């Protein structure tokens, strides 16, 4: 028979009381989130001014109205967003530090052993998917390429001669091109612009790139001015921003890829706080003001709640696991 003396009982009582106090404190913290006057910090792993940054700032602006407190965007560019993801994973899980999560960078950074990421998918509690910015192929208005088939025919006739841009070896553009090469039996000369789409655009408009692989949100002004011709959209439906432009699928190429942008909190964030943040994002995304401001930027809203975003993340992981070895060849 187990025996307890008075001292042992007292110690056990202290532990129980402390445990209840911690539970009560956590519940109270979740119940009064966010505290009045305490700002929420939103980490963005890209420099200010790009479409990811602008989309995040528009979300932050809307969330301020919903949460009744400041939501401050903090840019932490570098290592394809790995610096920002590392900071987010190590942050206190209290809801006051959240971060932008971009595909493919958020996923490929921990899947690739060479990146030596200190976090995994389990390091984050997902809040919402905000934007799916489909990929596209574009050429200059005076290019001889009128259709995707023209590009495919040229690449087959001249392997590794047709120059096409990406924003990095493991970018969404690079993965899209790898998939396109596989399904068409072509080989392009990929030119990587790690500085971002702005550098790729400069080279493209200067005639140093034959085909620009980018995203819908990157070329709206150039399309409207007539500088570029969009050859195809990598989505399952045409883009409202590019009337008359067919999808890849409509041209016989079942390629669907995009730059997906969402938000996450550090793992262990109380569910009540996750729900509060996710709920605020849902209301922002549904507002007419946010829809208009995002449309003005050429950004395609595609809201997903945490459960839907988790399922989407799982499917994306499977795709990258298949494609990642191709980036090493």
C-alpha positions in Angstrom: 0.0 0.0 0.0 1.4 3.4 -1.0 1.7 5.9 1.9 1.8 9.7 1.9 3.2 11.8 4.6 2.2 15.4 5.3 5.2 16.9 3.4 4.5 14.8 0.3 0.9 15.8 0.3 1.7 19.4 0.6 4.1 19.3 -2.3 1.5 17.6 -4.5 -1.1 20.2 -3.5 1.3 23.0 -4.5 1.9 21.3 -7.9 -1.8 20.9 -8.6 -2.5 24.5 -7.6 0.3 25.8 -9.8 -0.9 23.7 -12.7 -4.5 25.1 -12.3 -3.0 28.6 -12.1 -1.1 28.1 -15.4 -4.2 26.7 -17.1 -6.3 29.6 -15.8 -3.7 32.1 -16.9 -3.5 30.6 -20.4 -7.3 30.7 -20.7 -7.5 34.2 -19.5 -4.8 35.3 -21.9 -6.8 33.8 -24.8 -10.0 35.3 -23.6 -8.7 38.9 -23.5 -6.7 38.6 -26.8 -5.6 41.0 -28.1 -4.9 43.3 -25.1 -5.8 46.9 -25.7 -2.7 48.8 -26.9 -0.6 45.7 -27.5 0.5 45.4 -31.2 0.5 42.2 -33.2 3.7 41.8 -35.2 3.4 40.4 -38.7 6.7 39.0 -40.2 7.2 39.1 -44.0 10.2 37.4 -45.4 10.5 39.6 -48.4 11.6 43.2 -49.0 9.0 46.0 -48.9 7.2 46.9 -52.1 6.7 43.5 -53.7 3.3 41.9 -54.2 3.7 39.6 -51.1 4.5 42.6 -48.9 1.7 44.7 -50.3 -0.8 41.9 -49.8 0.4 41.4 -46.3 0.1 45.1 -45.5 -3.5 45.2 -46.9 -4.4 42.3 -44.6 -2.7 44.0 -41.6 -4.7 47.1 -42.3 -7.9 45.2 -42.3 -7.0 43.2 -39.2 -6.4 46.4 -37.2 -10.1 47.3 -37.6 -11.2 43.8 -36.7 -9.0 43.3 -33.7 -8.9 46.8 -32.4 -5.2 47.0 -32.1 -2.1 47.8 -34.3 -0.8 45.1 -36.7 2.7 46.0 -37.6 4.4 44.5 -40.7 8.1 43.7 -40.1 10.1 42.8 -43.2 12.8 40.2 -42.7 14.1 39.4 -46.2 16.9 36.9 -46.8 17.6 33.3 -47.5 14.4 33.0 -49.5 12.3 33.9 -46.4 14.1 31.3 -44.2 15.2 34.1 -41.7 11.6 35.2 -41.2 10.3 31.6 -40.8 13.0 30.8 -38.3 12.1 34.0 -36.3 8.4 33.0 -36.4 9.0 29.4 -35.3 11.0 30.7 -32.3 8.5 33.4 -31.2 6.4 33.2 -28.1 3.1 31.5 -29.1 0.9 34.2 -27.6 -0.7 35.5 -30.8 1.4 38.7 -30.9 3.8 37.4 -33.5 2.4 36.0 -36.7 4.0 35.6 -40.1 3.4 35.4 -43.8 3.8 31.9 -45.2 4.7 31.7 -48.9 4.7 28.6 -51.1 7.0 27.2 -52.2 9.6 28.9 -49.8 7.8 27.9 -46.6 7.8 24.2 -47.6 10.9 23.7 -49.6 13.1 25.4 -46.9 12.6 22.5 -44.5 12.2 19.7 -47.1 15.7 20.4 -48.5 18.3 19.1 -46.1 20.9 21.4 -47.6 18.9 24.4 -46.3 19.5 23.2 -42.7 16.3 24.7 -41.4 15.7 24.6 -37.7 12.0 24.3 -38.1 9.5 21.9 -39.7 5.8 22.1 -40.7 5.0 21.2 -37.1 6.6 24.5 -35.9 3.6 26.4 -37.1 -0.1 26.7 -36.4 -1.8 27.7 -39.6 -4.2 30.7 -39.6 -5.5 31.2 -43.2 -4.6 31.1 -46.8 -5.0 34.5 -48.3 -3.8 34.6 -51.9 -3.2 32.1 -54.7 -1.3 34.1 -57.4 -1.2 31.8 -60.5 1.8 31.4 -62.6 2.0 32.6 -66.3 4.3 32.7 -69.3 4.7 36.1 -71.0 6.6 37.5 -73.9 7.2 41.0 -75.3 4.5 42.4 -77.6 6.9 42.0 -80.6 7.9 38.4 -79.8 7.4 35.8 -82.6 5.8 33.5 -80.0 2.0 33.9 -80.2 1.0 30.7 -78.3 2.4 28.2 -75.8 2.8 25.8 -78.7 5.1 28.2 -80.4 7.3 28.2 -77.3 7.2 24.4 -77.1 8.1 24.0 -80.8 11.0 26.4 -80.4 12.3 24.7 -77.3 12.2 21.3 -79.0 13.9 22.6 -82.1 16.6 24.3 -80.0 17.1 22.6 -76.7 18.5 24.8 -73.9 18.4 27.9 -76.2 15.0 29.5 -75.3 15.8 31.7 -72.3 13.2 31.7 -69.6 13.3 33.5 -66.2 12.8 32.3 -62.6 13.3 34.1 -59.3 15.5 31.3 -57.9 16.4 27.6 -58.3 13.6 26.6 -55.8 11.1 29.3 -56.7 7.5 28.6 -57.9 8.6 29.6 -61.4 11.4 27.1 -61.4 9.1 24.3 -60.3 6.6 25.3 -62.9 9.2 25.2 -65.6 10.4 21.8 -64.5 6.9 20.4 -64.6 6.3 22.0 -68.0 9.5 20.5 -69.4 8.5 17.1 -68.1 5.1 17.1 -69.8 6.3 18.6 -73.1 9.7 16.9 -73.5 11.4 20.3 -73.8 14.6 21.8 -72.3 14.7 25.5 -71.6 17.7 27.7 -70.6 16.6 28.8 -67.2 18.0 32.1 -66.0 17.6 32.6 -62.2 17.1 36.1 -60.8 17.4 35.6 -57.0 16.8 39.3 -56.4 13.2 38.9 -57.5 10.8 39.5 -60.3 11.8 43.2 -60.7 15.3 42.1 -61.9 13.8 39.5 -64.2 11.4 42.1 -65.6 14.3 44.5 -66.4 16.2 41.7 -68.2 13.0 40.6 -70.0 12.1 44.1 -71.2 15.7 44.6 -72.2 15.6 41.6 -74.6 17.9 39.4 -72.5 15.1 36.9 -71.7 12.8 35.3 -74.3 10.0 34.2 -72.0 9.1 35.7 -68.6 7.8 33.1 -66.1 6.0 35.1 -63.4 2.7 35.5 -61.5 -0.6 37.1 -62.4 0.0 39.9 -59.9 3.4 40.9 -61.5 2.3 42.0 -64.9 -1.0 43.8 -64.7 0.3 47.3 -65.7 2.5 46.0 -68.5 -0.4 44.0 -69.9 -2.7 47.0 -69.8 -0.1 49.2 -71.5 0.4 46.6 -74.3 4.1 46.0 -73.5 3.6 42.2 -73.0 1.6 39.3 -74.4 0.4 36.8 -71.8 0.6 33.3 -73.4 -1.1 31.3 -70.7 -2.3 31.2 -67.1 -1.4 28.2 -64.9 -4.7 27.9 -63.2 -7.9 25.9 -63.6 -9.8 28.9 -64.8 -9.0 32.1 -66.7 -7.9 35.2 -64.8 -10.3 38.1 -64.5 -7.3 40.4 -64.7 -6.3 39.2 -68.2 -9.4 39.0 -70.3 -9.1 36.8 -73.4 -6.0 35.0 -72.1 -6.4 31.2 -72.0 -5.2 28.9 -69.3 -2.5 26.3 -70.0 -5.1 23.6 -69.6 -7.2 25.2 -72.4 -4.2 24.9 -74.6 -3.6 21.2 -73.9 -1.1 21.5 -71.0 -2.5 20.5 -67.6 -0.2 22.7 -65.5 -1.5 24.4 -62.3 1.0 26.2 -60.2 1.1 29.4 -58.2 2.7 31.5 -55.5 0.4 30.8 -52.5 0.4 33.2 -49.6 -1.0 32.7 -46.2 -0.4 33.3 -42.5 0.7 31.2 -39.5 1.5 31.5 -35.8 4.1 29.7 -33.8 3.1 26.2 -32.8 1.4 26.0 -29.4 -0.6 29.1 -29.8 -3.9 28.6 -27.9 -6.8 27.6 -30.1 -8.9 30.6 -28.9 -6.2 32.9 -30.2 -5.8 31.0 -33.4 -9.6 31.3 -33.9 -9.5 35.0 -33.1 -6.8 35.7 -35.7 -8.2 33.4 -38.3 -11.7 34.8 -37.9 -10.4 38.3 -38.3 -8.6 37.3 -41.5 -11.8 35.7 -42.8 -13.8 38.9 -42.2 -11.1 41.0 -43.8 -11.0 38.8 -46.9 -14.8 38.9 -47.2 -15.0 42.7 -47.1 -15.7 44.7 -50.2 -12.9 47.2 -49.4 -10.3 44.4 -49.2 -11.5 42.7 -52.4 -11.3 46.0 -54.3 -7.8 46.9 -53.0 -6.5 43.4 -53.8 -8.0 43.5 -57.2 -6.4 46.8 -57.9 -3.0 45.0 -57.3 -4.0 42.1 -59.6 -3.9 39.7 -56.6 -6.3 36.7 -56.6 -8.0 36.1 -53.2 -8.4 32.5 -52.3 -9.3 32.2 -48.6 -8.9 29.0 -46.7 -9.5 28.4 -43.0 -6.9 26.5 -40.9 -8.3 23.1 -41.7 -8.5 23.7 -45.4 -5.0 25.4 -45.4 -3.6 22.3 -43.6 -5.0 20.0 -46.3 -3.7 22.3 -49.0 -0.2 22.3 -47.4 -0.2 18.5 -47.3 -0.9 18.2 -51.0 1.7 20.9 -51.8 4.3 19.0 -49.8 3.7 15.8 -51.9 4.3 17.8 -55.1 7.5 19.4 -53.9 8.9 16.1 -52.6 8.6 14.8 -56.2 10.0 17.9 -57.8 12.8 18.8 -55.4 15.3 16.2 -56.7 15.0 17.8 -60.2 16.5 21.1 -58.8 19.7 19.2 -58.0 20.3 17.9 -61.5 
